[in-house]
Every structure is written in structure tokens, then in C-alpha cells.
């Protein structure tokens, strides 16, 4: 049986809410089918006060083996590197995190705040927030770029705002059942099985993208959201259109632009008014182009696509 401990730092609890809605496998399946022993979780744990302190100290001392340490939220280091703004169980959360990571078999950062620092780390960052091993795209974070858990892996980053529930539970299952060899990590330490493809992969609007047929307002069932509404699907690594949310849909399928929440730069443009749901262009060319596409190639492809667009590309073909 694998012991799993989950703590929250500077967080909104969005990833916890996502985790509790997991389906394949569910949070209950982790316990009943895969032998996971959840030592404590902010929404599930029953220990409080002295009991919780005793449990945490038992883990840091090695008395209770800690196989997987899951952390949600940013590491808050304010004020002045003391971490006193985020205290938990009698001391700073920062100190608990440092000691638990040192004894854990594997460390998993869940959500943008834990991976890259997320919204709390946006300048001027008064909370001095950072991710476990990255601050935005800068390698290092709270633990330092050379950190590796006792199992030999760096922090496993599962980003998202929030992360998809099944990304979370499937990674926990892989670690708890000894299948760490199946977890290949990219250069940002994200599991390749989830983060090699782009959000655009599987998007039902790809034909509209090819013909440069644009959506002009939220919720439209026709048109691509990239050209006018700021969709970052072609530049964002995630399987949101392969592993659907609630097994039903995704942001782009519902007519909302992808915000690129699995990338370290999220939130893009620091949430400046008028930038979030608008495609920034220079002479009609988007400033951010799909990966691997050069400006000259984009101009050629978009012109040809627009010219070749059939009539149905401008129609609502989804009748159900």
C-alpha cells in the first residue's frame, strides 16, 4: 500500500475540487482498487491540531513512509523569505514542504501555482510565491533545479488551472503501483503522455482553423477561436480535446478560447484589460503563432485557406 499525503499552499483549492470529480480512476478508486492510503488531504483528512502535527512529524522523521507527496498551490515565501504569511500546523508551510520533499519517494506538483507559481507569482508578486521547482519558465523554484526525490525523479509537474482530474489520479496510480518507468517527462517536467500534444489536437474547430473562418463571439458553434478571440490552443501543450472534461466537452468545444493554462507564462499579458480574449496582431498577423509555423509560412497558408474556404465553413453545421 502506497502512502500519499496532499497539502495546499497558496491556492484556491481548484485542483482539489477537480481531483474530487475524477472518474478514471476516481478518488475512491485510488483507495479501493489501487491500494492508495491517503494519509491526509485538506478536504478528506480527519486529523486536526496536535493529531495532524503528529502525523506530519511522523512523515518527516521517516517513521511513517511517505511514498507520494502531492502539493497544490504556490510556495509562499513572504515576507522577506520567512514564509510567515502561510502558516500551517504550527509552523510555516514552506518548512513543511521542504522537509516532506526531502523524505518523499516522489513529489507531484498539481496545478499552475505549484508548478510555475501561477497567478500568485505574477509581478509584483507580493506573496513571494514560486512553484516547487520552477518560477514561470525559470528552472529552480523553491527546491532548486537539482532536486530529485528519493525515487530518483525531479518534481513531476501536472499543470492546469485547474489540472484535469484524470491527469491527477492517473499519475498517482502510476506512482503508487510502481510504474514510474512509464512516466516520461518533458523539459518542463510534465508527463509526456498528457503534454506532448497541443490543445488544438482533437479540436472540433480545426477545419475552421484551416479555412481561416473565425468565431466572432463566445459560444458560437462555428469558426475558429484563434484568429480574433485569443485562443491559445495551437500553442498550448495539453490533451483537453483528447481527454474531455466530464467526458463531455472542452473550452473550445463550448465556444470559449483556450487560455493556455498549462504553460508557464499563464496568465498571459498579466491579465491586462482588453488582452485576455483578443488576438494581438501586427499587420493582421498574430503575434503568437502556432508552434513550428513561421510568419512567412503563416501568411501563405492563411491566404490559401481563406481563398479555398467552402461555403459551409461559414455556416453552423452542428445541428444537434
Number of C-alpha atoms within 10 A of each C-alpha: 12 21 20 24 22 21 18 22 22 23 20 14 17 15 25 23 14 17 21 15 16 21 15 15 19 19 19 13 16 19 15 11 11 17 15 22 16 18 19 18 16 13 12 11 13 11 15 11 10 11 12 16 16 14 16 21 16 14 21 21 12 13 10 14 16 23 23 26 23 25 24 26 30 32 33 30 23 17 13 10 13 14 20 16 17 18 15 17 15 11 13 18 22 23 15 19 21 15 15 22 25 17 21 25 23 26 29 26 26 30 31 33 34 33 36 34 32 30 22 23 23 22 9 8 14 14 21 22 29 29 31 35 29 25 24 22 15 13 18 18 21 23 21 13 15 9 17 20 19 15 15 11 16 21 26 26 26 25 29 24 21 21 23 25 23 22 22 26 21 16 18 23 21 15 23 23 13 10 11 17 8 13 16 12 19 14 8 21 19 22 20 17 15 17 22 15 19 23 26 25 17 16 21 17 23 17 16 22 23 17 22 25 25 20 24 14 14 14 14 17 20 23 25 28 31 28 22 18 22 21 25 25 24 21 19 23 22 27 22 27 22 18 17 16 16 13 10 9 14 22 19 25 20 12 19 20 25 23 19 24 22 26 23 22 19 21 20 17 12 13 13 9 9 10 14 18 21 16 20 18 12 7 7 10 16 17 12 16 15 18 10 8 12 10 15 9 11 15 14 10 16 17 13 14 18 16 11 12 16 12 7 10 21 16 12 11 10 7 5 3
